[in-house]
Amino acid sequence: MDEIKWCLKQKNGLELVEPNEELTKAYVKKAEDSLRAVAKLKDNKDWEISSSYYTMYFSLYAILMKIGVKCEIHSCTISFMKRFLNKYFTPEEIELVEKSQKARIDTQYYSDRNISDELYERMINKASLFLARCKNVLNDLTEKEIEDIRSKLK
């Protein structure tokens, strides 16, 4: 089954809501706070990974709030990004968010799963760039594009 259709059927999955500029700003602030945490958590790999992931996730979720899409299932938020925001993000950025989500889960819930140093470094180094990319998307997203995305999601 199509991931988006599945997400639309789930409790707390993808749902159209009114676009909300205040929540958009609040999620950008949460992303910025998470990014600051990464710097403060130096030498604490698990929490650096978690904070880097949340920097990216909250940045992405700010875009969803601008569009008027609510979702509490992270994999569905990422599926939304892949389907509806792929013109704004490179395949590498999308892959980074997917791998970062898995890394965050692995470090948060499992003590026997290791995250490669390469992915760890990529997450730490790219989180700020991803936040900047999302801020650009927020500035560039037009009302017509928002309406197009909302109508496709219906």
C-alpha positions as CSV (number, residue, x, y, z in Angstrom):
1,M,0.0,0.0,0.0
2,D,1.1,3.5,-0.7
3,E,2.9,5.0,2.4
4,I,0.9,8.3,2.2
5,K,-2.4,6.5,2.1
6,W,-1.4,4.4,5.0
7,C,-0.3,7.5,7.0
8,L,-3.6,9.3,6.2
9,K,-5.5,6.3,7.8
10,Q,-3.5,6.1,11.0
11,K,-4.5,7.7,14.3
12,N,-2.1,10.7,14.6
13,G,-0.9,10.1,11.1
14,L,-1.0,12.7,8.3
15,E,-3.9,15.1,8.7
16,L,-4.8,18.4,7.1
17,V,-5.2,21.3,9.6
18,E,-5.2,25.0,9.2
19,P,-1.8,26.4,8.3
20,N,-0.3,28.0,11.4
21,E,2.4,30.6,11.2
22,E,2.9,30.7,15.0
23,L,3.5,27.0,15.2
24,T,5.8,27.3,12.2
25,K,7.9,29.8,14.2
26,A,7.7,27.6,17.3
27,Y,9.1,24.6,15.5
28,V,11.9,26.6,13.9
29,K,12.8,27.7,17.4
30,K,12.7,24.1,18.7
31,A,15.0,23.2,15.8
32,E,17.4,26.0,16.7
33,D,17.3,24.9,20.4
34,S,18.1,21.4,19.4
35,L,21.0,22.6,17.3
36,R,22.4,24.5,20.2
37,A,22.1,21.4,22.3
38,V,24.3,19.5,19.8
39,A,27.1,21.9,20.5
40,K,26.7,21.7,24.3
41,L,26.6,17.9,24.2
42,K,30.1,17.5,22.7
43,D,31.5,14.0,23.4
44,N,28.1,12.5,24.2
45,K,27.5,10.7,21.0
46,D,24.0,9.4,21.8
47,W,22.6,12.8,22.7
48,E,24.4,14.5,19.8
49,I,22.7,12.1,17.5
50,S,19.3,12.6,19.0
51,S,19.7,16.4,19.1
52,S,20.9,16.4,15.5
53,Y,18.0,14.4,14.4
54,Y,15.5,16.6,16.2
55,T,17.1,19.7,14.6
56,M,16.3,18.2,11.2
57,Y,12.9,16.9,12.3
58,F,11.6,20.1,13.9
59,S,12.9,22.1,10.9
60,L,10.9,19.8,8.6
61,Y,7.9,19.9,10.8
62,A,7.9,23.7,10.7
63,I,7.3,23.4,6.9
64,L,4.4,21.0,7.6
65,M,2.8,23.6,10.0
66,K,3.2,26.3,7.3
67,I,1.4,24.0,4.8
68,G,-1.2,22.9,7.4
69,V,-0.3,19.3,7.9
70,K,-0.2,17.6,11.3
71,C,1.5,14.3,11.9
72,E,2.8,12.6,15.0
73,I,4.4,9.6,13.2
74,H,7.9,10.5,12.3
75,S,8.1,8.0,9.4
76,C,4.9,9.5,7.9
77,T,6.4,13.0,8.2
78,I,9.4,11.8,6.3
79,S,7.2,10.1,3.7
80,F,5.4,13.4,3.3
81,M,8.8,15.1,2.7
82,K,9.7,12.5,0.1
83,R,6.4,12.8,-1.8
84,F,5.5,16.4,-1.5
85,L,8.7,18.3,-0.8
86,N,11.1,16.5,-3.0
87,K,11.5,19.6,-5.3
88,Y,13.0,21.5,-2.3
89,F,15.3,18.7,-1.0
90,T,18.1,16.7,-2.7
91,P,17.9,12.9,-2.5
92,E,20.9,13.1,-0.2
93,E,19.1,15.4,2.2
94,I,16.1,13.1,2.2
95,E,18.3,10.0,2.8
96,L,20.1,11.9,5.6
97,V,16.8,12.5,7.4
98,E,15.8,8.8,7.0
99,K,19.2,7.5,8.2
100,S,19.2,10.0,11.1
101,Q,15.8,8.9,12.3
102,K,17.0,5.3,12.3
103,A,20.2,6.4,14.1
104,R,18.2,8.3,16.7
105,I,16.0,5.2,17.4
106,D,19.0,2.9,17.5
107,T,20.9,5.0,20.0
108,Q,17.9,5.9,22.1
109,Y,16.3,2.4,22.4
110,Y,19.1,-0.1,21.9
111,S,22.5,-0.3,23.6
112,D,23.9,-2.9,21.2
113,R,23.5,-1.0,17.9
114,N,26.4,1.1,16.8
115,I,26.1,4.1,14.5
116,S,29.0,4.5,12.0
117,D,31.3,7.4,12.6
118,E,30.6,8.5,9.1
119,L,26.9,8.9,9.7
120,Y,27.5,10.4,13.1
121,E,29.8,13.1,11.6
122,R,27.4,13.7,8.7
123,M,24.5,14.3,11.1
124,I,26.5,16.7,13.3
125,N,27.9,18.6,10.3
126,K,24.7,18.7,8.2
127,A,22.0,19.5,10.9
128,S,22.7,23.2,10.7
129,L,22.7,23.2,6.9
130,F,19.4,21.3,6.9
131,L,17.9,23.9,9.2
132,A,19.0,26.6,6.9
133,R,17.5,24.7,3.9
134,C,14.2,24.5,5.7
135,K,14.2,28.2,6.5
136,N,14.7,28.9,2.8
137,V,11.8,26.6,1.9
138,L,9.7,28.4,4.4
139,N,10.5,31.7,2.7
140,D,10.2,30.4,-0.8
141,L,7.0,28.3,-0.5
142,T,4.1,30.1,-2.3
143,E,0.4,30.0,-1.5
144,K,-0.2,28.3,-4.8
145,E,2.4,25.6,-3.9
146,I,0.8,25.1,-0.5
147,E,-2.7,24.8,-2.0
148,D,-1.4,22.3,-4.6
149,I,0.2,20.1,-1.9
150,R,-3.0,20.4,0.3
151,S,-5.2,19.4,-2.7
152,K,-3.0,16.4,-3.5
153,L,-3.1,15.2,0.1
154,K,-6.9,15.3,0.2
